[in-house]
């Protein structure tokens, strides 16, 4: 159990931020020290600093304070308007895909982010273990699974034919014997249809993890709203922690802060069991949207006596690494070890990446000794992590050795990581060779798999190779989804063709009736802002709001930077921020001060 001594520091003058200093028990002392701080100047390293305070602003208490006093609810003052304006985004489904019941592997897989391992639902892993024995005992279901995988379109006829051959859906001990292979192939539409057929047959009694799986698929393929409505259909006795956790994961996946916080609060109201998985999801959310809230989540974990997991440490280490806080990153590793958790290959790969990024290659090299001593090359996840680890060190020989081991029985994810690893080292031919090997093993792959090599071309500004690969994708019948759009935009920007990149994105969005990725819009905005092109930066800013990406600080920062670069006065920004319930951070405050100076100069010129 964590012990906590919490002392609040007094507010200082304008220009200071409010911090909270905490001391945890010895087991997690380093963890708390890294993510707790005294009143100090704000900086990117101070991930838990509070909102900037001015004399005219109202101070909102921390999330944890509100949790502990009275309301016991997680609220988001900084983003209260997110998700309210459904009308402006009515043309787009909440998860960035058209609202439809059936999406095949090629269409749905494109929407999966490269960070998916962090999002993976825990119930899949839990039920996979339970189903493994049953799957081995139910070889007679293999014919049904094979038929479903090969089916084009609706699988109802396939299932009906299987039943007519003398089989019965009642012989299915758990749907996971069918669902897990379909999920691994990312055939989410078929998985959902199978669950619906099974539920409609009345020959199998759904359990909580079955409802959770169905809920997850509805959220993936349709909308969060439909997923919420589905919960109302679930018998009350099965509306447990797993069901709500599944909804929370999908809210976080959609980066819908308001809905995620509402689900988190609802779980508290229902007095559902505390789960580290839910806290991890909130950390994932705040890493993307509001990093100062991470400290509040840690404080809440301490209050609820919830111990951090391996994923918790990984998320915090990654957050510190991204901010350039190497010391904080190392303190978290020590806290991890103090808690009796040895860093795995994935954690070591994260450390190496940020050591190299900070110019500390010697420290990264020292990690390789630990890898050898602990022989961290056994399973698939370790091999994937070590491919990236040695790639960050530029050790092509070690990457080659691990890949030779993978080639004996390669998984699709290992192909992906190998392509990325060779690409990081600039070994384009080797990356292409791995890609061709993947095509030999799987003749029909989705655009998601092509995008791995495409990103290598983008990172090395190989425009012609990228264009050839996209043509190859199209010729093979792949649907060009949002990840492909993002790569196309980057390719053209790297070639100096910003306007063409913008045109490509507009055409793709209009033709597919699908919103682009947030990072694609922001990337284009940044290019126009660098040029001081206020008009096009503002145009993209407005489109992002239509896509449902409003209520975030970063687009405001990019937009105001366009004014700064064009040396043009800006008006009404503080009011616009206030309308979105946003408060200027240090970066935005400095930018606003600069454009205010332009306004004063313009007035002086008129008076002169």
N, C-alpha and C positions, 0 to 999 in steps of 0.2 A: 504494500500500500504506500502511496506517496504521501509524504507529510509536506505541509506548505506553510511558510510564513510570508504573508503578503503585506507589503507596506506601500502605500501610495505616496508619491512625491507631489509637492505642491506645484501648481501651474506657474510657469515662468512667463517672462514677457513675450510679446509677439515675436515669432521667429524661433521659438523653442517648441519641442514636441514633448508629449507626456509619455513617460515610460513606466513600466512596472518592474520592480525588482523582486525576484522570487528565489527562494532557496528550497530545493527539493531534498529528498532523502539521498543518502550516499549512492544508492543504486542508480539514480538518474540525475545526480547533481550536475554533471556536465551538460546534460540535455537541457535542464532548466536554465543554467547559467548562460548557455548559448542563445536561448530564445527568451531571456529576460534581461532588462537593462534599466539603468537609472536614467533620470532626466538628462538628456543630452541633445546635441544638435542632430537633426535627422540626416541620415545618409542611406544609400542603398544597402549597406551592410546591416543596418538596424531594422531587421525585418519585422519587428514587433512594435515599432514606434507608432504612437497614436496620431490622430488627425492634427493638422496644423491649427493652432488656435489664434484667432484674432479677436480684437476687442468687440467686434460686431457679430461674431459667430457664437452660436450656442454649443456648448460642449455636450456631446452625447456620451453617456457612460459606456464602458466596454461591454462587449457581448457577455462576457463572463459575469460582470457585475449584475446585469439584468437577469441572468440565469439564476443567480444566487439570491436575489432580493425580489420576492413576491411573484413576479409573472412567470418565472421559469420558462422563458421563451427566447429562442435565438432570433434576434432581429437584425435587420440590415438597413441602418439609416443611410448608408452611403449608396444604396442602390435600390431604393424602395420602388422605383418606377419600372424596374426591369420586368418584362413580361406582361405589363398592363395593356399595352397597345396592341391588341390582337388584330385590329382592323387594318393597320398599316402593313401587316405581314400576312394578310389573308391568302395571298396567292401562293404562299410557301408553307409547306408542312413544317412542324416544329423541329423536326430532326434533320431538316435539309433535304428531304426526299418527298416525292409526291405521296399523298395519302392513298395507299393501295394495300390490299391484303396480301398480294402475292408478288414477291420480288425474288428473282433468282440469284444465283451466286454472283454472276457477272455484274448485275446492277447494284446489289447491296454491298458487296465487299469493298467497293470504291470508297464508301463513306467511313471506313474504319481508319482511325487516326493511328499514326506510328506509335503513339503512347499506349496502345491498347493493353499491353500487359498490366499496366497500372489500373485499368478499368475492369479487368476480368472479374466477373461475378463469382463470389466465393461459393455460392450454392452449386455452381457447375462443378467445382473441384470436389466439394463434399459429396455430391450425389454420384460423381464419377467413381469415387472410391467404392461407394455402396453398390454401384451397378456393375463394377468390373467382374465380380464373381458371377452375377446373374447373366452377364453378357456371354461369358464362356459357357454357361449352362444352356443358353438359348441360341444355339447355332442354327436352329430351324428358322430364326428370324432373319438370318443373313440374306435369304432370297428376297424377303420383303424389303429390306434395306437397300439391296442392290437395285431392285426395281424402282424404288423411290428416287434413288440417286440418278438413275438413267432417264427417268421420266421428264418429258418436256411439258411445262404448264401444270395444269391441275393434276394432283396425285390421287384424286378420289377414285378414278377408274382402276388405278393400280392396286389400291387397298381393297376395293370391292372384288377384283379378280382374285386376289390372294385369299379372301374370305370364301369365295365360291369354290376354291380348290380344296375346301375342307378344313381350312384353318379358322381360328377364332381370335378376336382381339382380346378375349378374356385370358388367353395364355400369356399375355404380356405382363410379366411381373412388375416391370417399371418402364415407363416411356423412355427413360434415359438410354435404354439399349438401342433405341432408334435415334433419339435426339442428340446424343453426344457426337456420334459420327457426322450427323448433319450440321451441327454447330461447328465442328472442326473444319468442315468444308465450306462454312459460312453460307449454307443453304437455309437461311433463316425463314424464308417464305414457306418452304416445304416443311420445315420443323413446326411452324405455327399451324399450318393446315393439318398436319398429322395430329397435333394435340386437339384441334377442334373436332376432327373426325372421331378421335378416341373418346372425347368427352360426350359427343353426341350419341355415340353407340350405347351408352349406359352399361357397358360391359367392364368398365374399370372405374374404381373409386379414386378420384383425385386426392392427393395428399398436398401438404403445404408447398413442398418443393415443386410439385407439378404446376400448381397455380402460379408460383413465383416464376417458373420458366415461361409459362404462357404470358404472364405480365411483361416479362423482359422482352419477349419477341414482339408483342403489340407495341411497346414503346419504341423498339428499334424500327419497325416497319411502318408504323402509322404515326401517331402523335402521343405526346405525354398526356394530353387531355383524355384521349381514348383509353390510355392505360389507367388513369385515375378512375374513369368510369367503370373499368373492368373490376377494380377492387370492390366496388359496391355489389358486384355479382358473386363475389367469393363468400362462401359461408363464414359467418363471424368467427367460428371456432378455428378457422384456418387463416385468419388475418393476423398472422404473427409477425415477429421481428424480421423473418426472412422475406416476406412479401413486401413490407415497407422498405426494407433495405434495398431490395431490387428496384423499387421505384426511385429511391434516392440515387442509386448508381446511375440510372438513366437521366435523372434531372441534372446530375453533375456532368454526365457525358454531353448533354445538350447545352452545358454551361448556362443553365437557367437558375440563377442565384435565388430568385424569389421563391420558386417552386421547391428548390432543394432545401432551403431554410424552413419552409413551411412543412415539408415532410419530416425533417429532423425534429421540429417542434412537436409535430403530431405524435411521433414515436414516444416523446417524453410524456405527453399528455395521456397516452394510452398505457404508460408505465411498462413499456416493453423492455426486455432485458437489454442492459448496456452491451454494446458490441464495439470492439476496436475497429471493425470494418466500417461502421458508419462514421466514426471520427476520422478515419483515413480518407473517406470520400470528401468530407468537409475540408480537410487539408488540401486535397487535390483541387477542389474548387477554388479555395482562397489563394493557392499558388498562382492560379491564372488570373484572378480578378482583384484580390485585395490582400496582399501578403501580411499586412499588419494584423489581420485577424487570426493568423496562425497561432500567435501567442495565446489568444483567447481560447482557442480549441484545446491547446495544451493545458491551460489552466482548468478548463472544464473537465478534461480527462482526469486530472489530479483530484478534482472535487468528487468525481464519480468513481474513483478508485479503478480506473481502466488503465491497464498496463500497455505501453507501446509495443507494437509488433515489429517484425523485420521491415515490413513495408513502411511503417511510420518512420523508422530511422532513415530508410532510403530516401523517402520524400523530403525529409528535413535536410539530409546531407546534400541532396540535389539542389534544394533551394539555396542553401548556403554557398554551394559551388557556383551557381548561376550569378549570385550577387558578388562573387569574387572574394568572399570571406573564407579564406583557406584555414585560418586559425579556428574559426567557428566550426568548419567542416571536420577538422581533426578532433575537436572537443566532442563532437557528436559521435565520432567513431569510438572514442574512449568511453563515452557513456554507454554505447552499445555493448562494448566488451564488459563493462562493469555490470551490465544487466545479464551477463552470461550468454550473450549472443555473439558468436564469431562472425565477422563480415564474410559474406559469401562472394562468389565470383562476380555477381552483378554489382555489389557494393564496391568491390575493388576496381571494377571497370569505371564506375562513376568517379571514384577518387582519382584514378589515372587521367581521366579526361580533363578534369579541372586543374590538376597539377600541370599538365602540359599546356593548357590554356593560359595558366598564370606564369608560364616560363620556368616552372620547377620540374624539369624533366628528370633530375636526379632523384627526387622523391618518388616520381612515378616509376622509375627504374627499380627502386628499392622494393616496390610492391611485387615485382616479378619473383623475388626470392621467396616471399610468403606463398605465392601461388605454387611454386615448385615444392616447397616444404610440406604443404597441406595437400598436394596432389589434387588440385581442384580442376580436374579435366574429365570427370567421370560421366555425368549425365548431360542431357541435351541443353538444359538451361545454362549449365556451367560452360559448356563449349561455346555457346552463342556469346556469352558475356566475355569470354577470353579472346574470341576472335576480335571483338571491338577493343579489348584491353591492349592486345599486342599491336593492333592497328594504330591506336593512339600513340604508341611508342615508336611506330615506324618499323617494327620488327617483322619484315616480310617472311623470313624463314619460319618464325614461330606460327604466323598466320597460316602458312602453307602446311605445316605439320598438323595443326588442329583441323584444317579443312580436309586433309588426307584421311584423318580419323572419321570425320563426318561423312565422307563420301562412301564409306562402307555401307551405310544404311541412312541416307540423308532424309531429313524432314524438310518440308517446304519452308519453314521458318529459318532453318539453317542455311538454305540457299539465299534467302533474303539477307541475312546477316553477313554471309560471306561476300556477297556483292557489295554491300555497304562497306565492309572492312577493306576490301581491295580498293574501292573507290576513295576511301579516306587517305590511302597512301599514294593515290595517283596512278595506281596500277590498272589502267583502263582495260587493257587486253585481258588481264586475269579476271576482271569483273565480268567482261563480256563472255569469257569462256564458261564461267559458272552459270551465267544466264542461259547460254545455249544448252548446257547440261540439264538445267531445269526444264527447258522446253522439250528435251528428249524424253524426260521422265514423265512429264505431264503435257501432253500435246495441246490440251485446251486449258488455258489459264486466263484469269481475269485481268483487267487493266491494273488492278492493285499490284499484281506481281510485276508487270511491266514498269510501274512507277518507281520501283526500287532502282533499276538501272537508269531510268530517266533522270532521277535525282542526282545520280553520279555525273551524268552529262551536264546537268544544270550547274552543279558545283564547280565543274571545270570549264564552264562556258563553251561547251561543245555544241553550238547551235545546230550545225548541219546533222550531226549524229542524233541529236534529240529529235529533229524533224523527221529523220528517216525512221526512228523507232516509233514515233507516233503514227506515221503512215503504216508501218507494219502492224501496229495495234489495230488500226482501223480495218486493214485488209483481212485480219484474222477474225473480224466480227466482234471485237471488244467494244464495249460501251465506254466512251471517253467521259469519265466522271470528274468530280471536283478536284481530286488530287492531280489528275492530268491537266486540268485547267490551270492549277497553281503552278505546275512545272512549266507549262507553255508561257504563262505570264512572266515567270522568272527568266526563262530563256530569252524572250524578246527584250526584256529590260536589260539583261546583261549585254545584249547586242546594241543597246542604245535606242531601242524602239519602244519607248514608253507608250506613245499614242496607239501603236499597233497592239501592244499588250492589253491596253484598256479596251480596244475595239473587240479583240478576241474574247475577253471576259464578258462583255455585254452580249455578244452574239450567242455565246454558250449558255448564258443565263436565260435569255429570251427563248431560245429554241427548246431548252430542256425544262423550263418552268421550275428551276431549282436554284436556290440561293447558293452563291459561292461560299467558300470557307472564309471565316473571319480573318485568318492570317493573309489570305489572298487580297482581300479588300484593303487591309491595313498596309500591306507591302506596296500596293499601287499608290495609296495615299501618300506614303513616305517618299515615293519617287517624285510625285508632283510637288510635295512640300519642299524637297531639296531644291527644286527649280524656282521656288517662290511663286508657283502657279496657284494662286488662291482660288480661282474659279473652279478648276478641275478637282482640287482638294476638297472644296466645299461640296461639289457635286457627288463625289464618292462618299463623303461624310453623310449626306442626306440619304443616299442609297443604302448605306449600312443600317441606318435607322429603319428603313422600310423592310430590310431583311430580318429585323428583330435583334440587331446588334447594338441597340441604344443603351444608354445608362452605364457607359464605361468611360473611364478617365483617358485611356490611351488614345482613342480617336480625337479627343479634344486637344491632347498634347500635340498630335501631328498637325491638326488643323491650325492651331495657334502658331506652330513653327513655320507654316507657310506664310503667315502674316509677318513673322519675324524676318524670314529670309527675303521677303519682298519689300521690307521696310515700310509696311503699310499699317496705319492705325486700325485697330479692331474695336468694335463697339458691341456691348451687350453680352459679352462672354460670361461675366459673373452671373448675370440673370439666367442665361441658358444653363449654366451648371446648377444653379439653384433649382431650376425647373425640373432637372433630372435627379434632384437630391444628391448631388455630388459636391465635394469640397476640394478645392485646389490642394494638390500635394506640393512638395518643394519644387519640383521641376516646373509644374504648371504655374505656380506663383511667380517664379522667376521669369517665365515667358510672358505672363500678363504684365509684369512690371516693364518689360522691354517694349511691348506694343503700346503701353500707356505713354511711354516717352515719345514714341512716334506721333501720338495724338497731340501732345503738348507742342512738339516741333511744328506740326502742321498749323496749329493755332497761332504760334509765334510768327510764322511766315505770313499769315493773313494780316496780323496786326502791324507787322513791319511794312 
